[in-house]
Amino acid sequence: MKCKELQIFDWVQDHNGFQWQIIGVDDDYAYATFEGNEGDPWEFDDKDEQPQPIPLTPEILKKNGWKETEYWHEYNDGNTIIQYSLSNIWGIINEIEIEHFKCEYVHQLQHLLRLCGLDELADNFKV
């Protein structure tokens, strides 16, 4: 994954699987940190230390308020209904219908939520 594909508050991991939250992005590098390490950011770059995506799992969805049903995981706050199953996501977000958007990684879901106006949900996502 290239650094310029990321956004502030996206979650990624390094090649060892340690999870980081992005705090700064440029064309070929990004800065990231984790809670308790805010004063000493890590630098990812496109050449030597590329950020890696974090797979979206049922456990991560549950941490973020998604409920498990028989067929999918669902987020429903009364205005927004999002359903996730087998790497596909669909639903109605702020009266915008989305259908079968491929979403395998945490940062992809965060981007989709931001595009639909759910910045707070995306920016405060937990891994």
Protein Blocks (a to p, Z undefined) as FASTA:
>chain_A
ZZklpcehiacddfkopacddfbdcfkbccdddehilmmccdddfklmccddddddfklm
mmnopacdfkbccddehjaccddeehiacddeehiacehiacfbfklmmmmmmmnopaml
mmmpcZZ
